[in-house]
Amino acid sequence: MYYFKEVQKLQIDVRRVAVFRETIEAPASIVETICAELGASGAKARAWPIKGWTLVELDGPARTRSELVLFVDALANHPSVAFASPVFTDRFGQPMFLSRDAIVRIADTMVNPNDGQKLIASWWTGSILANNWAHMPGAHLLRTSRKNGFDLLREANAIARRPEIVFAEPDMIATARKSREPRDRSATNRRPTNWALNALNAQAAWNLVNPFGSSGPTIRIAIIDDGIEAFASQVQHPDLPAMTDGIDVTSGTAQPGGWPVTPFDNHGTLVAGCIAAIHGNSVGPDGIAGFANHFPITSIRAFVQAPDGMGGSTTFYQSSWIVQALDEALQRGARITNLSYSLTSLAAIVMKYDETHAAGMVHFAAAGNHQSPPDPGVAFPANL
């Protein structure tokens, strides 16, 4: 796989594969039956929190890479399977795999923008979902007509090597890392504690902001997370201002939303409390920017949560969702974004961060709450 023009070696997991089925519901038992038909009788499948996807744990002795390639190809050719992908592991050993989509950007200094679509059509086996995607000139969101993730990866790599291409990469489905959360998930405990405010010397900042009074500047903040429990359609959080501006990009297109969807979507509410918990209401601590009149919030749901089997949850995302979230924040007039996760570095996300920053946005991201190998430095995207 290429990161711009640099080859990035992917660590393949020979014990797992990912399967996509077009049906609205894709029971794991059906995928297990398909695997058994193909000779993997002990396979254990579990539904992924992204619609249509199932992750399969292959039983028995570990396969060689060649054997895995053959098995993925057999899955891809099964009539009940729309797409099959190998599974790779990120630097923390967490799974990531290819969706059916890819993101390609052509250098506008080398190719007339009007010719870009023709070039992509001549290189790509599949369809073009969007041109100048996410308001990025020369960027195209593509969908493959191939059914095998290995084939998609080879085609994306071939395009990435072309001199007129800025980057070409699969739209990866990956695992995000978040801060440790309190085990007590009751509403009264979904708020920040005072140690963070003390560490930030918040009082000194408030002394500067308070003189603005009710006529101070309005600066919109976009929180990119798993939703915020502060919309009229949800149970109103007791220490957050009511929110009216929200969007959900986890279906692949921007849809009305911005609130939690599953019982595990509670990270965004915690983060919103750190930022915007109401000052002076005798409920919980104060948010660092809890002046509701000055800092309206836009909630952008770009992550999904699933139980981790240990009383917590694991966070998943698709790289295109992050790009769309940043674009939505810009289009909605946000001056500040917050993303409290560590992600896998991908070219499309890097370029969108760079371009929105150049447009005047200020971005905050998690520096990394787990400063230990294999990631001893500042996490992505905070390291940009």
C-alpha positions in Angstrom: 0.0 0.0 0.0 1.2 3.5 -0.7 1.2 6.5 1.6 1.5 9.3 -1.0 4.5 8.0 -3.0 6.0 6.0 -0.1 5.5 2.2 0.1 3.9 1.2 3.4 4.2 -2.5 4.3 0.9 -3.9 5.7 1.0 -6.7 8.3 -1.4 -9.3 7.1 -3.3 -11.4 9.6 -3.5 -14.9 8.2 -6.1 -16.0 10.8 -8.8 -13.5 9.8 -10.8 -12.3 6.8 -13.6 -9.7 6.4 -16.7 -10.4 4.4 -19.3 -7.9 3.0 -22.8 -8.9 2.1 -25.3 -6.6 0.4 -28.2 -7.7 2.5 -29.5 -5.3 5.2 -28.9 -7.9 7.8 -25.9 -10.1 7.4 -26.1 -12.8 10.1 -22.7 -14.2 11.2 -24.1 -17.7 11.0 -24.6 -17.4 7.2 -21.0 -16.3 6.8 -19.9 -19.3 8.9 -21.9 -21.6 6.7 -20.2 -20.1 3.6 -16.8 -20.6 5.1 -17.6 -24.2 6.0 -18.6 -24.8 2.3 -15.2 -23.5 1.4 -13.3 -25.8 3.8 -13.1 -23.7 6.9 -15.6 -25.6 9.1 -14.4 -24.1 12.4 -14.6 -20.5 11.4 -16.2 -18.1 13.9 -17.9 -15.0 12.5 -19.1 -11.9 14.2 -21.0 -9.0 12.8 -19.0 -5.8 12.6 -20.6 -2.6 13.7 -20.4 -1.3 10.1 -23.5 -2.4 8.2 -23.0 -5.5 6.0 -19.6 -6.4 7.3 -18.6 -9.6 9.2 -15.2 -10.4 10.6 -14.2 -14.1 10.5 -11.7 -15.9 12.8 -10.3 -18.9 10.9 -9.9 -22.0 13.0 -7.2 -24.6 12.8 -3.5 -24.2 12.0 -2.4 -20.8 10.7 -2.6 -20.5 6.9 0.3 -19.3 4.8 -0.1 -16.1 2.9 -0.6 -18.1 -0.3 -3.3 -20.2 1.3 -5.1 -17.1 2.6 -5.0 -15.5 -0.9 -6.7 -18.6 -2.3 -9.3 -18.6 0.5 -10.1 -14.9 0.0 -10.5 -15.5 -3.7 -12.9 -18.4 -3.0 -14.9 -16.2 -0.7 -15.0 -13.4 -3.3 -16.4 -15.8 -5.9 -19.1 -17.2 -3.7 -22.5 -16.0 -5.0 -23.7 -14.8 -1.5 -20.6 -12.6 -1.0 -20.3 -9.1 -2.4 -16.7 -8.5 -1.3 -14.0 -10.3 0.7 -11.0 -8.6 2.1 -7.8 -9.8 3.9 -7.4 -8.4 7.4 -4.3 -6.5 8.4 -3.2 -5.4 11.8 -2.2 -1.8 12.8 0.8 -1.0 15.0 -1.3 -1.9 18.1 -2.3 -5.3 16.7 -5.9 -4.1 16.0 -7.7 -5.2 12.8 -8.1 -3.0 9.7 -9.3 -4.1 6.2 -10.3 -2.8 2.8 -13.8 -1.5 2.1 -15.1 -1.6 -1.5 -14.0 2.0 -2.0 -10.8 3.9 -2.8 -9.8 7.5 -2.7 -7.6 8.9 -5.5 -6.3 12.5 -6.0 -4.9 13.8 -9.3 -2.4 16.7 -9.2 -4.1 19.6 -10.7 -0.8 21.0 -11.8 -0.2 18.0 -14.1 -3.7 17.2 -15.4 -6.5 19.5 -16.7 -9.3 19.0 -14.1 -11.8 18.3 -16.9 -9.6 15.3 -18.0 -9.3 13.8 -14.5 -12.5 11.8 -14.7 -11.6 10.3 -18.0 -8.2 9.2 -16.7 -9.7 7.6 -13.6 -12.2 5.8 -15.7 -9.4 4.4 -17.9 -7.4 3.2 -14.8 -10.1 2.0 -12.5 -12.4 -1.1 -12.6 -15.6 0.1 -11.2 -17.5 3.4 -10.8 -16.8 7.0 -9.7 -19.0 7.9 -6.8 -17.9 11.5 -6.5 -15.6 14.0 -8.3 -13.9 16.8 -6.4 -15.0 14.8 -3.4 -15.2 16.5 0.0 -14.5 19.8 -1.7 -10.9 18.6 -2.6 -10.1 19.6 -6.2 -8.9 16.5 -8.2 -10.1 14.0 -5.5 -12.3 11.1 -6.5 -14.2 8.6 -4.4 -14.3 5.3 -6.2 -16.1 2.0 -5.8 -14.6 -1.2 -7.2 -16.6 -3.7 -9.2 -14.1 -6.3 -8.1 -15.0 -8.6 -5.3 -11.5 -9.4 -3.9 -9.7 -7.0 -1.6 -6.3 -8.1 -2.9 -7.4 -7.1 -6.4 -8.5 -3.7 -5.2 -5.2 -3.1 -3.4 -3.2 -4.0 -6.5 -5.2 -1.6 -8.6 -4.9 1.2 -6.1 -1.2 0.6 -5.9 -0.8 0.7 -9.7 -2.6 4.1 -9.8 -0.6 5.5 -6.9 2.6 4.9 -8.8 1.5 7.1 -11.7 3.4 10.5 -11.8 0.2 12.5 -12.1 -1.3 11.1 -8.9 -0.9 12.7 -5.5 -2.2 9.6 -3.7 -4.3 6.6 -4.3 -5.4 4.4 -1.4 -8.2 2.1 -0.3 -10.8 3.6 2.0 -9.7 1.6 5.0 -12.0 0.3 7.8 -9.8 0.6 10.9 -9.7 0.7 14.7 -9.3 3.9 16.7 -7.7 4.3 20.1 -9.3 6.4 22.7 -8.6 7.5 26.3 -9.4 5.2 29.1 -13.0 5.8 30.4 -14.6 5.4 33.8 -16.3 2.1 34.2 -19.4 3.8 35.8 -21.3 5.0 32.8 -24.2 6.6 34.6 -25.2 10.1 33.3 -23.7 11.8 36.4 -20.3 10.4 35.6 -20.0 11.3 32.0 -18.3 14.6 32.8 -14.7 15.7 33.1 -12.9 15.9 36.5 -11.3 19.0 37.8 -7.7 17.7 37.4 -7.8 18.4 33.7 -9.0 22.0 34.2 -6.2 22.5 36.8 -3.6 21.1 34.4 -4.7 23.5 31.7 -4.7 26.5 34.0 -8.3 27.0 32.9 -9.0 29.8 35.4 -6.4 32.0 33.8 -8.1 31.5 30.4 -11.6 32.2 31.8 -10.3 35.5 33.4 -9.5 36.6 29.8 -12.7 35.4 28.3 -15.2 36.6 30.9 -14.8 40.3 30.0 -16.4 39.6 26.6 -19.7 39.3 28.3 -22.8 38.5 26.1 -21.4 40.5 23.2 -18.2 38.5 22.7 -17.2 36.7 19.5 -19.0 33.5 18.5 -16.6 30.6 17.6 -18.2 27.3 16.5 -16.5 24.1 17.6 -17.0 20.8 15.8 -16.7 17.7 17.9 -15.9 14.7 15.7 -16.8 11.6 17.8 -19.5 9.0 18.3 -22.3 11.5 19.0 -23.3 13.8 21.9 -26.2 13.3 24.3 -27.5 16.8 24.0 -30.2 16.8 21.3 -33.9 17.3 21.8 -34.5 13.9 20.2 -32.4 12.2 22.9 -32.3 12.4 26.7 -31.0 15.8 27.5 -27.6 15.8 29.3 -28.0 17.8 32.6 -24.7 19.6 32.2 -24.5 20.4 28.4 -26.1 23.1 26.4 -28.9 22.0 24.1 -27.5 21.3 20.6 -29.3 21.8 17.3 -26.4 21.4 14.7 -25.4 17.8 14.1 -24.6 15.4 11.3 -23.8 11.6 11.0 -21.4 10.5 8.3 -21.1 6.8 9.3 -23.4 5.7 6.4 -21.0 7.0 3.9 -23.0 10.2 3.2 -23.9 13.1 5.5 -27.2 12.4 7.2 -29.1 14.3 10.0 -27.8 13.1 13.3 -24.9 13.8 15.7 -26.3 12.0 18.7 -25.4 8.5 20.1 -26.9 5.6 18.2 -25.9 2.6 20.4 -25.6 2.2 24.2 -21.8 2.2 23.7 -21.7 5.6 22.0 -20.7 7.6 25.1 -17.2 8.9 24.3 -18.5 12.0 22.5 -20.6 13.0 25.4 -17.6 12.8 27.7 -15.5 14.9 25.4 -18.3 17.4 25.0 -18.4 17.7 28.7 -14.7 18.5 28.8 -15.2 21.2 26.3 -18.7 22.6 26.9 -20.0 21.6 30.4 -22.1 24.6 31.5 -20.5 27.1 33.9 -22.1 28.1 37.1 -25.1 25.7 37.2 -24.0 23.7 40.2 -24.0 20.5 38.2 -20.6 18.8 37.7 -17.4 20.6 36.9 -17.1 23.4 34.2 -16.0 22.8 30.6 -12.9 24.5 29.4 -15.2 26.5 26.9 -18.5 26.3 28.8 -19.7 29.7 27.7 -22.6 28.6 25.6 -23.2 32.0 24.0 -19.7 32.2 22.7 -19.0 28.6 21.6 -21.8 26.8 19.8 -21.2 23.1 19.2 -21.6 21.1 16.0 -21.7 17.3 16.7 -20.3 15.1 13.9 -20.7 11.4 14.4 -17.8 9.8 12.5 -17.1 6.8 14.8 -19.0 3.7 15.8 -18.6 1.7 19.1 -19.0 -2.0 19.7 -18.6 -4.0 23.0 -15.1 -5.3 23.6 -16.2 -8.2 25.7 -14.4 -6.8 28.8 -17.0 -4.2 29.9 -15.8 -1.5 27.6 -16.0 -0.7 23.9 -13.9 -0.6 20.8 -14.0 2.2 18.3 -14.2 1.8 14.5 -14.1 4.2 11.6 -13.6 4.4 7.9 -11.0 6.8 6.6 -13.5 8.6 4.3 -15.7 9.3 7.3 -13.0 11.4 8.9 -12.4 13.3 5.7 -16.2 14.0 5.4 -16.3 15.0 9.0 -13.6 17.6 8.5 -15.3 18.9 5.4 -18.7 19.1 7.1 -17.1 21.1 9.9 -15.6 23.6 7.4 -18.9 23.9 5.5 -20.9 24.5 8.7 -18.6 27.4 9.7 -16.7 25.7 12.5 -13.4 27.4 13.4 -12.2 24.7 15.8 -12.4 20.9 15.6 -11.7 18.3 18.3 -11.0 14.6 17.6 -10.0 12.7 20.8 -8.7 9.5 19.1 -5.5 8.1 17.7 -5.9 7.0 14.1 -4.0 5.2 11.4 -2.2 7.7 9.2 -3.7 7.8 5.7 -3.0 10.3 2.9 -6.6 11.5 2.4 -7.0 12.4 6.1 -3.6 14.2 6.1 -4.5 16.3 3.1 -7.9 17.3 4.5 -6.4 18.3 7.8 -3.8 20.4 5.9 -6.4 22.1 3.7 -8.9 22.9 6.4 -6.0 24.3 8.5 -4.9 26.5 5.6 -8.6 27.7 5.4 -8.3 29.0 8.9 -9.4 26.2 11.1 -7.7 25.2 14.3 -7.6 21.4 15.0 -7.2 19.7 18.4 -6.5 15.9 18.5 -5.5 13.4 21.2 -1.7 13.4 21.7 -2.0 9.7 22.8 -2.9 8.5 26.3 -0.8 5.4 26.0 2.8 6.6 25.7 4.5 3.2 25.4 5.8 1.0 22.6 5.0 0.5 19.8 3.8 4.1 19.7 6.1 6.1 22.1 5.6 9.4 20.3 2.7 11.8 19.6 -0.3 10.0 17.9 -1.8 10.7 14.5 -3.4 13.1 13.7 -2.0 15.2 16.6 1.5 14.8 15.1 0.6 16.6 11.9 
